[in-house]
Amino acid sequence: MLGKWLRALSPFVAAEGDRMSESAREAALDVLERHKMKAYMYFPAIGHRNDPELSHALDVISAAGYIITDSSGGIVGKVANVRLSSTERAEQKRATFKIVE
């Protein structure tokens, strides 16, 4: 009940725990965009799912807010833009097109 009341006061209050409602996420992304900022999501275990122990460790550590690097200092996994521009979406779709003869 308190969560519903708080969400009515502020669109940025998450629905439960670390899960954010779609409307809260979009409202926050709109604010970032107005300030010329972008949000990214970090997926550390991409490319490491064949080793369950490592995959789990990457997920646990990243969920605590850590960024994981390899021995060369490169970021492990993938970083993805949360909200793509129309140009970025078009480029992504074009990359999947195949020529049919």
Helices and strands as residue ranges (DSSP letters): H 2-9, H 22-34, E 40-43, H 52-63, E 78-81, H 86-96
